[in-house]
């Protein structure tokens, strides 16, 4: 496999990842503000993050850098 073509896609992956982390933290913090005990809020962070991977996965794959497999050696 040849290197990715420049930096294409890395900015898009970074934006999608930051949005994913921010939304996971916001939803977890929202549960805490609604009165969920801290111990359960920490535990809820993992399933919330896992469930948010479902809608975010197409964003990650769409922005993934492409490799040039047809390049001459």
C-alpha positions as CSV (number, residue, x, y, z in Angstrom):
1,X,0.0,0.0,0.0
2,X,1.3,3.4,-0.9
3,X,1.2,6.5,1.3
4,X,-1.9,8.6,1.4
5,X,-2.2,11.4,-1.1
6,X,-0.9,14.3,0.9
7,X,-3.0,15.2,3.9
8,X,-6.4,14.6,2.2
9,X,-9.0,13.5,4.7
10,X,-7.0,14.0,7.9
11,X,-8.8,17.3,8.7
12,X,-12.2,15.8,8.1
13,X,-11.4,12.8,10.4
14,X,-10.2,15.3,13.1
15,X,-13.4,17.4,12.9
16,X,-15.6,14.2,13.0
17,X,-13.6,12.9,16.0
18,X,-13.8,16.2,17.9
19,X,-17.6,16.3,17.3
20,X,-17.9,12.7,18.5
21,X,-16.0,13.4,21.7
22,X,-17.8,16.7,22.3
23,X,-21.2,15.1,21.9
24,X,-20.3,12.1,24.1
25,X,-19.1,14.5,26.8
26,X,-22.2,16.8,26.5
27,X,-24.7,13.9,26.7
28,X,-22.8,12.4,29.7
29,X,-22.7,15.8,31.4
30,X,-26.3,16.4,30.7
31,X,-27.2,13.2,32.5
32,X,-25.2,14.3,35.4
33,X,-27.0,17.7,35.4
34,X,-30.3,15.9,35.4
35,X,-29.4,14.2,38.6
36,X,-27.7,11.0,37.7
37,X,-25.2,10.0,40.4
38,X,-21.5,10.6,39.5
39,X,-20.7,6.9,39.7
40,X,-23.4,6.0,37.2
41,X,-22.5,9.0,35.0
42,X,-18.9,7.7,34.6
43,X,-20.3,4.3,33.8
44,X,-22.7,5.7,31.3
45,X,-19.9,7.4,29.4
46,X,-18.8,4.1,27.8
47,X,-22.2,3.0,26.4
48,X,-23.0,6.5,25.2
49,X,-19.7,6.6,23.3
50,X,-20.3,3.2,21.9
51,X,-23.8,4.1,20.7
52,X,-22.6,7.3,19.2
53,X,-20.2,5.4,17.0
54,X,-23.2,4.1,15.0
55,X,-24.1,7.4,13.5
56,X,-20.5,8.7,13.4
57,X,-18.9,5.7,11.7
58,X,-20.0,6.8,8.2
59,X,-18.4,10.2,8.8
60,X,-15.1,8.5,9.8
61,X,-15.1,6.2,6.8
62,X,-16.1,8.9,4.4
63,X,-13.2,11.2,5.5
64,X,-10.6,8.4,5.7
65,X,-7.5,9.1,3.6
66,X,-7.3,7.2,0.4
67,X,-4.3,5.2,-0.7
68,X,-3.0,5.0,-4.2
69,X,-2.8,1.2,-4.8
70,X,-2.2,1.7,-8.5
71,X,1.0,3.8,-8.2
72,X,4.0,2.5,-10.1
73,X,6.8,1.0,-8.1
